[in-house]
Amino acid sequence: MSAVIRQESRGMWLGTIGVAIFSLTLPFTRMAVAELNPVLVALGRAVVAAIGSGLLLWWLGAPRPTRSQLRALAVISLGVVVGFPVLSSIAMRYVPASHGAIVIGVLPLATALFGALRFGERPSVGFWIAAIAGSALVIAFALWQGGGTLHAADFALFGAVVAAAMGYAEGGRLSQTMGGQQVISWALLLSMPILLPVTVWLGWRYGIDASPKAWIGFGYVSLFSMFIGFFFWYKGLALGGIARVGQVQLLQPFLTLIGAALILGEKMDANTVLFAIAVVAVVAVGRRMTIKR
């Protein structure tokens, strides 16, 4: 086995661990926003994670980012620290986590698009066919559950996908020189001066009185979804390539369905499971396709 293949395989495994952590984001977010303001949950989780980030950077003795790295970190902050959390939290007020899980399934295609347009990765035609097929299944599912139309929550979820893909692609490339832990930590820490006062105001305006169940949901998305999961995810993208490792996200809908059933008691009807299985099957096809880097 060549060094390149070993590196890609390691990247795939690390990416899979990250996706497994991220797959529980929607169920725990839905748990939190049932009682807390969704924007408060979205920004508050970043503030909590930023505290851990500051401690980690201090412990690592991490050097300050360069000017070019700061530009990339700003894009990452906009995408995964603010954009995805806010839009997905709002959507979880109105649709089940199982619905959001399937819609978020277009994320691999979006990540590959950003990787190709931004960093010159060149997926093969077969790769694009596989990615588009999986995404078409996701859109068909959203239309099916929406009675032939896309609802406002679906558009929020699609916006969340664009934001996450942008942050994933930028972070995956920056992790090649900075390291996944430092990338997400600096992105969180640099956003703190803006997010902290807004979060405090939201807490004062809408209140923070909630049950332990809601706070457990908030705790998970703060520590795991917003912080620890990125250690594995960005390292995986850096090793295996943005487009290829990004396809592991096609596993996320099925994992989220299981999480939604176990955590929230949402029912997994046969059609939803079939859609998830069909999307997961695309991973095996996309994994075999050539991607030039």
Stockholm file with secondary structure:
# STOCKHOLM 1.0

chainA/1-293         MSAVIRQESRGMWLGTIGVAIFSLTLPFTRMAVAELNPVLVALGRAVVAAIGSGLLLWWLGAPRPTRSQLRALAVISLGVVVGFPVLSSIAMRYVPASHGAIVIGVLPLATALFGALRFGERPSVGFWIAAIAGSALVIAFALWQGGGTLHAADFALFGAVVAAAMGYAEGGRLSQTMGGQQVISWALLLSMPILLPVTVWLGWRYGIDASPKAWIGFGYVSLFSMFIGFFFWYKGLALGGIARVGQVQLLQPFLTLIGAALILGEKMDANTVLFAIAVVAVVAVGRRMTIKR
#=GR chainA/1-293 SS CCHHHHHHHHHHHHHHHHHHHHTTHHHHHHHHHTTSCHHHHHHHHHHHHHHHHHHHHHHHTCCCCCHHHHHHHHHHIIIIIIIHHHHHHHHTTTSCHHHHHHHGGGHHHHHHHHHHHHHCCEECHHHHHHHHHHHHHHHHHHHHHTTTSCCHHHHHHHHHHHHHHHHHHHHHHHHHHHCHHHHHHHHHHHHHHHHHHHHHHHHHHHCCCCCHHHHHHHHHIIIIIIIIHHHHHHHHHHHHCHHHHHGGGGGHHHHHHHHHHHHHCCCCCHHHHHHHHHHHHHHHHHHHSCEEC
#=GC SS_cons         CCHHHHHHHHHHHHHHHHHHHHTTHHHHHHHHHTTSCHHHHHHHHHHHHHHHHHHHHHHHTCCCCCHHHHHHHHHHIIIIIIIHHHHHHHHTTTSCHHHHHHHGGGHHHHHHHHHHHHHCCEECHHHHHHHHHHHHHHHHHHHHHTTTSCCHHHHHHHHHHHHHHHHHHHHHHHHHHHCHHHHHHHHHHHHHHHHHHHHHHHHHHHCCCCCHHHHHHHHHIIIIIIIIHHHHHHHHHHHHCHHHHHGGGGGHHHHHHHHHHHHHCCCCCHHHHHHHHHHHHHHHHHHHSCEEC
//
